Amino acid sequence: MNQKFPHAVSELRGAFIAGPAMSMVTDELIVKPLSPISSISLLSKFNIPISDIEEHIVCMGKRRVTTLYFTPFKFQRRRAKEKKRNREEPFDSHSFQQLNSMAAKQMSMSLTLLVDKERKRVIYAESGKDFVETLLSFLTMPLGTVIKLSGKQSNMGSLTMLYQSLEDLDLEFLSTKSCKDMLLHPKSSAVELYKNLHPLVDIGATKPTQYYICSSTVENTQCCCGKTMGWEISVKKDEDVDADGRDGVFVKGKMRFMIRDDLQVSVVSSSTFFAVLREFGISDASVLEERNVNVGEEEVLHLLKRFLLSKTPLTDVFLGELNTVDEVDLDLKVIALDSVEMVQSQTEKEMRSDSGKMIVKLFLSKSNNKVLYAEGGEEIADLLFSFLAFPLGSIVKCLGGCTSMGCLDNLYKSVEDLSCKDCIKSEECKAMLLDPKLAPYFGTKNQLLQIEEQVPCKPNIFYCSSCYVEKGPYITGPRTCSHGIRSIQLSTVNKKFPDEVTELEGAFMAGPAMFMVTDELIVKPLSPISSISLLRKFNIPVSDIEEQIVCIGEKEAISLLKASLISNSVLSNVFYTKKPKQMETKPRRRIFQAHDFI
């Protein structure tokens, strides 16, 4: 058997080194994984300015390989002397400070930073697949999960207000008790892959799917037979198909990656390295410093938060104060939106002919150029709350790759670039990152956007009394147990329905009901009395209020989604436009529809 292959292979040849991978070879034939950061020490060693570096491409044929083989061995002798000298040097006590406990090592990832000491910023970081896959997994996380993990001080503007208003909403306004928990703790369609990622990815983002008899994924749901489903079924794990650990969950092989401060991810390359230095105007290697850091749970959580708000998340997390988060004035980012005419008039007849759209009434302050609040049925609340279940990757795709949220767009674009270089493991993995689906039963009939819902899993269970006695109930593939009993297929139920329903869609909000939505996306049951506090808050007289009706379809829903990501005044930025002067002399009730501003 050829031992260079992980499986039983009798053929000759093969390779000693796994791939794809990049290596660097020094003039003395020191071979190690490619790390452009390591080249800084070479530049410093020989006192070579960065501007003096020139790049050549050569082809290695038989002649050059033969020349390398018969190179004089003086370099080897010199290297042997250096090794001997190093062994005689006393052990550096500082290395003790870099040791962590075994548990900490297992729960952290190593990261090498290239830091500009003068400007106190991270130029870029180098890592293996673990850290990169942690970043890529952010694209599969639902928006509600990100808000939950970021905490109430997330500074994510209207999205935080939307999440908090759901927390405060009485259960009687939701279709079932489970609906509130579904939206506050939304599942990812990639949750089953999280267990194969680095343990730090499982930072409480999403609980693995649990199954309960009879046929539900929610504990204590009532079965159609009248009994409560409280008997949890264990899931029998499949054998690891990548036991040698060469491939990751999303990326191929033992590759190393470069991550720029704005989260542009690429494969390590010396050419890219020197291009980055030239871009930052760095010509003197002495201003650069290499730092090795351990990435733990705290750093991952702060990266998750900062990469949506900042253009320099690596600098913020690894060179700044973790507990200090700069205030972000989201409305500074929507100046471009205000300059675009967001609404157009529409007749009553045209509005009635728009099938599949919602009609919402707006109450505006004419003097403040502001939407005070909107009034609508349970459909508008269902639409807005459904945003919390959207994976970040699907949001970027829905908005055409332009969310204006920190480094989210860069991370998304990096997946496209890595895919072009054949670094992504499969087309399925690529789709899971660039076009992630909603988790099963997290879709709603009022969503309006073209985000697909994952097909629910239909697990198999052994309906065998002997197996129950030996192992308890457990889920497996479709096969026959050792007692000759064939496994049967289960169906999971949609928790948005009070009865046993296995179909998709449904609605999170119960109806009929009326809701009010403030400009910053605080959603609560309609109460005209509550509007009085808004008038007092903004010191608006009742005579200044104007009423308008808008129609919300797919384009308007996309506009609301984007504005909710970057604005604290969502409704005003989407629906409000100043009237031309010639029209202001004749105030009248008008009907509007929002333009898409993507």
Wavefront OBJ file of the C-alpha trace (Angstrom):
o trace
v 0.000 0.000 0.000
v 1.255 3.485 -0.884
v 1.438 5.299 2.457
v 1.308 8.712 0.790
v -2.427 8.197 0.262
v -4.951 8.329 3.136
v -6.838 5.366 1.664
v -5.723 1.974 0.375
v -3.897 2.745 -2.886
v -1.327 0.442 -4.476
v -0.225 2.688 -7.351
v 3.126 4.468 -7.357
v 3.863 8.186 -7.170
v 1.483 10.430 -5.247
v 2.766 13.388 -3.212
v 4.226 13.930 0.250
v 2.752 17.417 0.681
v -0.999 18.016 0.886
v -2.554 20.674 -1.272
v -3.639 23.116 -2.326
v -1.153 25.078 -0.213
v 1.476 27.789 -0.705
v 5.059 27.576 0.576
v 7.991 29.971 0.772
v 11.626 28.898 0.179
v 14.519 31.085 1.315
v 17.865 31.355 -0.452
v 19.190 28.809 2.065
v 16.429 26.313 1.184
v 14.444 26.873 4.358
v 10.963 25.687 3.400
v 7.891 26.720 5.377
v 4.257 27.694 4.752
v 3.992 30.966 2.874
v 3.708 33.903 5.227
v 4.382 37.299 3.657
v 4.651 38.698 7.178
v 7.728 36.489 7.681
v 9.382 38.268 4.760
v 9.511 41.414 6.906
v 12.181 39.772 9.060
v 14.170 38.973 5.903
v 13.969 42.584 4.756
v 15.111 43.770 8.175
v 17.864 41.144 8.324
v 19.448 42.301 5.074
v 18.422 45.973 5.523
v 16.503 46.010 2.232
v 13.874 48.733 1.610
v 10.512 47.559 0.312
v 10.903 49.694 -2.815
v 13.976 47.618 -3.747
v 11.959 44.403 -4.116
v 11.408 43.059 -7.625
v 9.199 40.145 -8.590
v 10.212 37.463 -11.139
v 8.391 34.355 -12.341
v 10.467 31.280 -13.257
v 9.611 27.784 -14.456
v 11.119 24.825 -12.591
v 12.292 22.172 -15.045
v 14.714 19.255 -14.896
v 17.764 21.477 -15.356
v 16.970 23.842 -12.483
v 15.984 20.985 -10.186
v 19.317 19.261 -10.914
v 21.186 22.510 -10.179
v 19.380 22.864 -6.862
v 20.192 19.278 -5.953
v 23.940 19.671 -6.491
v 24.274 23.072 -4.831
v 27.368 23.133 -2.531
v 26.601 22.092 1.010
v 28.204 25.096 2.704
v 24.729 26.514 3.350
v 23.782 23.324 5.132
v 26.943 23.446 7.263
v 26.287 27.070 8.157
v 22.710 26.235 9.059
v 23.920 23.400 11.273
v 26.195 25.815 13.149
v 23.308 28.232 13.665
v 21.114 25.472 15.050
v 23.876 24.413 17.434
v 24.300 27.997 18.639
v 20.564 28.367 19.148
v 20.459 25.205 21.243
v 23.176 26.606 23.498
v 21.271 29.847 24.130
v 19.319 29.997 27.399
v 15.593 29.512 27.162
v 13.695 32.777 26.915
v 11.498 33.068 29.996
v 9.147 35.344 28.064
v 7.856 32.294 26.205
v 6.203 31.159 29.433
v 3.959 34.191 29.260
v 2.702 33.093 25.855
v 1.526 29.720 27.128
v -2.153 29.295 27.900
v -3.946 26.498 29.633
v -4.777 23.456 27.503
v -8.451 24.326 27.538
v -7.747 27.886 26.393
v -5.607 26.602 23.523
v -8.355 24.292 22.370
v -10.902 27.106 22.443
v -8.818 29.781 20.703
v -7.419 30.404 17.249
v -3.993 31.775 16.416
v -3.721 34.887 14.284
v -0.656 36.760 13.050
v -1.046 40.516 12.674
v 1.097 42.902 10.660
v 0.882 46.209 12.515
v 1.924 49.705 11.465
v 3.495 50.872 14.734
v 3.501 54.565 13.827
v -0.143 54.789 12.760
v -1.312 52.133 15.244
v -3.359 50.135 12.782
v -3.518 46.585 11.498
v -2.356 46.325 7.888
v -3.598 42.788 7.577
v -3.700 39.438 9.353
v -2.594 35.950 8.362
v -4.415 32.811 9.445
v -5.325 29.276 8.570
v -8.781 28.109 7.645
v -10.274 28.204 11.174
v -10.316 31.982 11.542
v -11.387 32.585 7.936
v -14.247 30.105 8.225
v -15.335 31.828 11.415
v -15.567 35.099 9.479
v -17.369 33.438 6.565
v -19.870 31.840 8.949
v -21.046 35.370 9.841
v -22.745 35.436 6.421
v -24.962 32.514 7.444
v -26.088 34.090 10.717
v -29.584 35.609 10.893
v -29.809 39.309 11.653
v -31.644 38.623 14.920
v -28.803 36.382 16.101
v -26.250 39.128 15.446
v -28.329 41.647 17.400
v -28.799 39.190 20.264
v -25.079 38.404 20.500
v -24.116 42.076 20.190
v -26.245 42.935 23.199
v -28.605 45.813 23.841
v -25.726 48.274 23.450
v -25.141 47.131 19.876
v -25.533 50.653 18.399
v -27.257 49.112 15.384
v -29.844 51.843 15.294
v -33.350 50.952 14.241
v -32.576 47.219 14.149
v -31.910 47.246 17.879
v -35.197 49.094 18.439
v -37.023 46.551 16.268
v -35.561 43.680 18.288
v -36.406 45.322 21.613
v -39.968 46.071 20.550
v -40.408 42.359 19.782
v -39.096 41.512 23.252
v -41.706 43.845 24.758
v -44.590 42.617 22.581
v -47.327 40.649 24.338
v -47.668 37.023 23.248
v -51.334 37.492 22.387
v -50.308 39.345 19.208
v -48.295 36.389 17.879
v -49.702 33.340 16.114
v -48.227 30.954 18.713
v -46.038 31.191 21.801
v -43.174 29.719 19.791
v -43.192 32.577 17.256
v -41.617 35.066 19.625
v -38.770 32.720 20.512
v -38.251 31.895 16.819
v -37.682 35.562 15.965
v -35.643 36.439 19.056
v -33.440 33.356 18.572
v -33.641 32.640 14.837
v -31.996 29.524 13.456
v -29.483 29.450 10.644
v -29.973 27.134 7.702
v -26.284 26.224 8.174
v -26.665 25.265 11.836
v -25.789 21.619 11.192
v -22.427 22.736 9.758
v -21.530 24.786 12.834
v -20.599 21.620 14.742
v -17.850 20.991 12.160
v -16.428 24.509 12.455
v -14.085 25.721 15.174
v -15.786 25.549 18.616
v -15.718 29.355 18.825
v -18.321 29.573 16.068
v -20.782 27.921 18.430
v -20.894 30.934 20.748
v -24.562 30.518 21.499
v -25.476 31.783 18.052
v -27.826 28.945 17.262
v -28.797 25.843 19.158
v -28.580 22.604 17.187
v -31.889 21.181 16.074
v -33.517 19.021 18.726
v -36.252 16.509 17.976
v -39.078 15.427 20.232
v -41.584 12.646 19.789
v -44.098 12.643 18.196
v -42.928 14.682 15.192
v -41.830 18.113 16.274
v -38.676 20.176 16.657
v -40.176 22.160 19.529
v -40.413 20.860 23.066
v -43.839 20.573 24.743
v -45.763 21.038 21.485
v -49.051 19.174 21.597
v -49.388 16.229 19.225
v -52.545 15.544 17.237
v -53.119 12.531 19.518
v -53.376 14.920 22.473
v -50.098 14.003 24.160
v -47.254 16.439 24.785
v -44.068 15.967 22.785
v -41.434 15.986 25.511
v -39.334 12.909 24.740
v -36.126 14.091 23.119
v -34.612 11.893 20.424
v -30.850 11.720 20.047
v -29.309 12.130 16.605
v -26.819 9.474 15.570
v -23.793 11.281 14.126
v -22.574 10.372 10.676
v -18.993 9.300 10.197
v -16.634 12.144 9.430
v -16.179 12.194 5.661
v -13.045 14.320 5.991
v -11.270 12.449 8.751
v -7.812 13.661 7.702
v -8.911 17.256 8.314
v -7.476 18.595 5.075
v -10.562 20.435 3.915
v -12.514 22.859 6.028
v -16.264 23.293 6.073
v -16.264 26.074 3.484
v -12.705 26.249 2.099
v -10.318 23.740 0.579
v -7.089 22.276 1.871
v -4.401 23.527 4.206
v -4.468 27.021 2.777
v -3.414 30.197 4.537
v -5.200 33.468 4.052
v -4.603 37.198 4.213
v -7.329 39.260 5.888
v -7.103 43.008 5.449
v -8.367 45.393 8.099
v -11.573 45.928 6.107
v -12.088 42.108 5.896
v -11.051 41.604 2.296
v -9.955 37.968 2.354
v -7.507 36.463 -0.150
v -5.078 33.567 -0.405
v -1.579 34.391 0.882
v 0.535 35.878 -1.869
v 3.793 37.794 -1.788
v 2.620 39.893 -4.731
v -0.526 40.910 -2.858
v 1.542 41.574 0.255
v 3.844 44.086 -1.414
v 0.901 45.642 -3.271
v -0.822 46.265 0.082
v 2.307 47.891 1.500
v 2.575 50.172 -1.524
v -1.123 51.033 -1.192
v -0.542 52.169 2.393
v 2.587 54.080 1.368
v 4.900 51.942 3.502
v 8.478 51.810 2.222
v 10.370 51.221 5.462
v 9.975 47.750 6.981
v 11.103 49.053 10.385
v 7.692 50.659 10.992
v 6.052 47.236 10.728
v 5.666 44.823 13.603
v 4.547 41.209 13.682
v 2.205 40.252 16.516
v 0.803 36.833 17.349
v -2.570 36.897 19.072
v -5.016 34.292 20.302
v -8.603 34.779 19.214
v -11.071 33.701 21.869
v -14.811 33.975 22.345
v -14.632 37.621 23.408
v -12.722 38.629 20.276
v -15.116 36.733 17.993
v -18.119 38.457 19.559
v -16.534 41.885 19.155
v -15.558 41.139 15.562
v -19.138 40.106 14.849
v -20.311 43.427 16.213
v -17.632 45.697 14.781
v -17.571 44.336 11.237
v -21.112 45.654 10.715
v -20.280 49.125 12.029
v -16.625 49.804 11.252
v -14.272 49.809 8.263
v -11.368 48.762 10.520
v -12.674 45.930 12.728
v -9.292 44.200 13.163
v -7.692 47.397 14.451
v -10.715 48.090 16.659
v -10.658 44.654 18.293
v -6.947 43.838 18.548
v -5.401 47.288 19.035
v -8.258 49.137 20.709
v -10.222 48.806 23.911
v -12.704 45.945 23.611
v -15.168 47.549 25.983
v -15.085 50.889 24.188
v -17.268 51.157 21.109
v -17.426 54.387 19.181
v -20.861 55.850 18.732
v -21.973 55.571 15.142
v -24.271 58.225 13.734
v -26.131 56.064 11.274
v -28.069 58.956 9.785
v -24.819 60.457 8.475
v -24.768 57.542 6.055
v -28.148 58.257 4.525
v -27.459 61.691 3.084
v -27.436 60.068 -0.331
v -30.860 58.606 0.364
v -32.334 61.963 1.290
v -31.200 63.425 -2.015
v -33.126 60.800 -3.969
v -36.814 61.292 -4.573
v -38.221 58.369 -2.636
v -41.952 58.601 -3.347
v -44.234 59.002 -6.281
v -47.951 59.624 -6.355
v -50.327 56.782 -7.121
v -54.046 56.807 -7.691
v -56.556 54.859 -5.603
v -57.397 52.734 -8.646
v -53.736 51.815 -9.211
v -53.335 50.936 -5.548
v -56.310 48.593 -5.540
v -54.925 46.834 -8.603
v -51.606 46.076 -6.876
v -52.018 42.486 -5.760
v -49.814 41.141 -2.973
v -49.081 44.587 -1.541
v -49.794 46.138 1.836
v -51.533 49.448 2.404
v -50.096 51.516 5.248
v -51.131 54.931 6.516
v -48.390 57.448 7.357
v -48.650 60.374 9.755
v -46.125 63.098 8.908
v -44.915 66.325 10.444
v -44.951 68.926 7.672
v -42.655 71.355 9.472
v -40.079 68.751 10.555
v -40.014 66.865 7.238
v -40.422 63.660 9.210
v -42.666 60.611 9.331
v -43.967 60.443 12.871
v -45.335 56.911 12.648
v -47.109 54.458 10.376
v -50.356 52.625 10.976
v -51.077 49.235 9.470
v -52.352 45.727 9.984
v -50.498 42.695 11.278
v -48.923 42.293 7.814
v -46.561 45.261 8.274
v -45.451 44.001 11.705
v -44.938 40.531 10.234
v -42.834 41.969 7.405
v -40.575 44.014 9.681
v -40.085 41.288 12.284
v -39.271 38.782 9.530
v -36.120 40.843 8.812
v -34.660 39.349 12.010
v -34.649 35.865 10.432
v -32.754 36.976 7.297
v -29.173 35.622 7.033
v -26.608 38.362 6.420
v -25.526 36.792 3.135
v -29.055 36.822 1.753
v -29.424 40.479 2.770
v -26.297 41.424 0.795
v -27.571 39.498 -2.230
v -31.021 41.064 -1.933
v -29.468 44.551 -1.889
v -27.197 43.890 -4.863
v -23.974 43.688 -2.848
v -24.374 47.205 -1.425
v -25.549 47.313 2.189
v -23.212 50.133 3.356
v -22.802 48.197 6.617
v -19.194 48.250 7.786
v -17.209 45.475 6.082
v -20.141 43.180 5.296
v -19.966 43.873 1.561
v -16.197 43.213 1.497
v -16.600 39.860 3.224
v -19.339 38.877 0.772
v -17.212 39.919 -2.215
v -14.295 37.907 -0.828
v -16.334 34.708 -1.123
v -16.915 35.469 -4.793
v -13.179 36.078 -5.311
v -12.142 32.935 -3.418
v -14.617 30.920 -5.459
v -13.050 32.184 -8.699
v -9.680 30.948 -7.405
v -11.152 27.514 -6.626
v -10.722 27.933 -2.871
v -14.331 27.298 -1.858
v -14.998 23.647 -1.115
v -18.080 23.157 -3.309
v -20.855 24.954 -5.148
v -23.151 24.051 -2.270
v -20.850 25.819 0.194
v -20.608 28.817 -2.125
v -24.420 29.059 -2.299
v -24.689 28.704 1.477
v -22.472 31.777 1.908
v -23.609 33.961 -1.004
v -27.287 33.012 -1.038
v -28.157 31.414 2.311
v -31.737 30.289 2.694
v -34.064 30.920 5.576
v -34.147 28.089 8.092
v -37.171 25.773 7.736
v -40.460 27.404 8.810
v -38.862 30.859 9.184
v -40.508 32.156 6.025
v -43.742 34.109 6.111
v -46.433 34.888 3.588
v -45.877 38.599 4.279
v -42.138 38.584 3.577
v -42.464 40.018 0.000
v -38.739 39.463 -0.725
v -37.340 36.652 -2.849
v -35.462 34.833 -0.084
v -35.961 31.089 -0.304
v -36.812 28.859 2.628
v -34.874 25.668 3.265
v -36.788 22.425 2.796
v -37.476 20.887 6.230
v -35.521 17.808 7.203
v -37.518 14.582 7.418
v -35.485 12.366 9.749
v -35.885 8.621 10.169
v -36.438 6.903 13.511
v -36.440 3.232 14.488
v -39.887 2.264 15.666
v -38.542 -0.797 17.468
v -39.258 -1.554 21.138
v -36.019 -3.549 21.504
v -33.958 -0.610 20.205
v -35.775 1.711 22.639
v -34.780 -0.527 25.557
v -31.147 -0.776 24.415
v -30.414 2.758 23.190
v -33.510 4.882 23.598
v -35.063 6.550 20.551
v -32.551 7.904 18.073
v -32.582 9.329 14.560
v -30.665 7.695 11.759
v -30.737 7.175 8.021
v -33.368 5.089 6.202
v -32.346 1.513 6.997
v -33.293 -1.584 8.995
v -32.212 -2.037 12.613
v -30.495 -5.150 13.977
v -33.895 -6.574 14.951
v -35.192 -6.420 11.403
v -37.436 -3.390 11.948
v -37.384 -0.762 9.211
v -36.985 2.889 10.227
v -39.878 5.234 9.519
v -39.768 8.823 8.308
v -40.954 11.632 10.548
v -42.384 15.005 9.585
v -41.590 18.183 11.486
v -44.318 20.694 12.242
v -44.507 24.420 11.516
v -44.441 26.179 14.881
v -46.229 29.227 13.477
v -49.486 27.245 13.450
v -51.341 26.204 16.620
v -52.335 22.903 14.995
v -50.214 20.162 13.431
v -49.181 21.693 10.100
v -46.132 20.607 8.074
v -46.433 23.137 5.230
v -44.164 26.169 4.928
v -44.981 29.889 5.250
v -47.742 30.999 7.606
v -47.331 34.198 9.646
v -45.623 35.139 12.892
v -48.247 37.732 13.813
v -51.841 36.885 14.669
v -54.621 38.826 13.051
v -56.650 40.789 12.549
v -54.744 43.432 14.510
v -53.522 46.998 14.031
v -49.998 48.201 14.789
v -48.108 51.454 14.873
v -44.506 51.672 13.641
v -42.381 54.660 14.622
v -39.720 56.211 12.406
v -37.000 54.257 14.251
v -38.921 50.959 13.865
v -40.465 50.625 17.283
v -43.419 48.316 16.614
v -46.314 48.098 19.066
v -50.098 47.679 19.079
v -51.887 50.707 17.703
v -52.808 53.190 20.394
v -53.729 56.728 19.337
v -53.022 57.773 22.916
v -49.391 56.694 22.400
v -49.134 59.119 19.493
v -49.645 61.971 21.957
v -46.292 61.176 23.564
v -44.665 61.343 20.124
v -46.189 64.783 19.521
v -44.863 65.949 22.877
v -41.448 64.381 22.284
v -40.914 66.304 19.048
v -42.968 69.342 20.141
v -45.313 68.997 17.163
v -48.761 70.648 17.172
v -51.699 68.530 16.025
v -52.337 70.972 13.174
v -48.914 70.126 11.734
v -49.811 66.458 11.162
v -50.521 65.285 7.626
v -51.901 61.887 6.675
v -50.739 59.906 3.638
v -51.329 56.389 2.367
v -48.554 54.271 0.864
v -48.528 50.917 -0.844
v -45.746 48.474 0.118
v -44.634 45.796 -2.329
v -41.338 44.052 -3.044
v -39.462 47.228 -4.036
v -40.671 49.102 -0.987
v -39.780 46.144 1.262
v -36.224 46.194 -0.120
v -36.073 49.938 0.572
v -37.240 49.387 4.146
v -34.689 46.616 4.633
v -31.775 48.741 3.451
v -32.866 51.816 5.393
v -33.228 49.720 8.563
v -29.573 48.700 8.227
v -28.123 52.206 7.944
v -30.647 54.675 9.327
v -32.285 55.742 12.575
v -35.129 57.372 10.609
v -36.279 54.515 8.411
v -39.767 55.627 7.410
v -38.692 59.200 6.708
v -35.793 58.094 4.529
v -37.952 55.712 2.529
v -41.259 57.523 2.149
v -40.845 61.238 2.786
v -40.133 63.767 0.013
v -40.516 67.531 0.205
v -43.300 68.835 -1.958
v -42.507 71.268 -4.766
v -43.231 74.874 -3.801
v -46.029 75.242 -6.310
v -47.881 72.371 -4.663
v -47.438 73.536 -1.059
v -50.138 76.210 -1.455
v -52.784 73.525 -1.959
v -52.314 70.895 0.734
v -54.324 67.805 0.014
v -54.330 64.149 0.854
v -52.146 62.184 -1.527
v -51.302 58.529 -2.039
v -47.673 57.564 -2.463
v -45.465 54.624 -3.302
v -41.759 54.413 -2.460
v -39.153 54.143 -5.193
v -36.482 51.503 -4.791
v -33.179 53.216 -4.049
v -30.886 50.286 -4.598
l 1 2 3 4 5 6 7 8 9 10 11 12 13 14 15 16 17 18 19 20 21 22 23 24 25 26 27 28 29 30 31 32 33 34 35 36 37 38 39 40 41 42 43 44 45 46 47 48 49 50 51 52 53 54 55 56 57 58 59 60 61 62 63 64 65 66 67 68 69 70 71 72 73 74 75 76 77 78 79 80 81 82 83 84 85 86 87 88 89 90 91 92 93 94 95 96 97 98 99 100 101 102 103 104 105 106 107 108 109 110 111 112 113 114 115 116 117 118 119 120 121 122 123 124 125 126 127 128 129 130 131 132 133 134 135 136 137 138 139 140 141 142 143 144 145 146 147 148 149 150 151 152 153 154 155 156 157 158 159 160 161 162 163 164 165 166 167 168 169 170 171 172 173 174 175 176 177 178 179 180 181 182 183 184 185 186 187 188 189 190 191 192 193 194 195 196 197 198 199 200 201 202 203 204 205 206 207 208 209 210 211 212 213 214 215 216 217 218 219 220 221 222 223 224 225 226 227 228 229 230 231 232 233 234 235 236 237 238 239 240 241 242 243 244 245 246 247 248 249 250 251 252 253 254 255 256 257 258 259 260 261 262 263 264 265 266 267 268 269 270 271 272 273 274 275 276 277 278 279 280 281 282 283 284 285 286 287 288 289 290 291 292 293 294 295 296 297 298 299 300 301 302 303 304 305 306 307 308 309 310 311 312 313 314 315 316 317 318 319 320 321 322 323 324 325 326 327 328 329 330 331 332 333 334 335 336 337 338 339 340 341 342 343 344 345 346 347 348 349 350 351 352 353 354 355 356 357 358 359 360 361 362 363 364 365 366 367 368 369 370 371 372 373 374 375 376 377 378 379 380 381 382 383 384 385 386 387 388 389 390 391 392 393 394 395 396 397 398 399 400 401 402 403 404 405 406 407 408 409 410 411 412 413 414 415 416 417 418 419 420 421 422 423 424 425 426 427 428 429 430 431 432 433 434 435 436 437 438 439 440 441 442 443 444 445 446 447 448 449 450 451 452 453 454 455 456 457 458 459 460 461 462 463 464 465 466 467 468 469 470 471 472 473 474 475 476 477 478 479 480 481 482 483 484 485 486 487 488 489 490 491 492 493 494 495 496 497 498 499 500 501 502 503 504 505 506 507 508 509 510 511 512 513 514 515 516 517 518 519 520 521 522 523 524 525 526 527 528 529 530 531 532 533 534 535 536 537 538 539 540 541 542 543 544 545 546 547 548 549 550 551 552 553 554 555 556 557 558 559 560 561 562 563 564 565 566 567 568 569 570 571 572 573 574 575 576 577 578 579 580 581 582 583 584 585 586 587 588 589 590 591 592 593 594 595 596 597 598
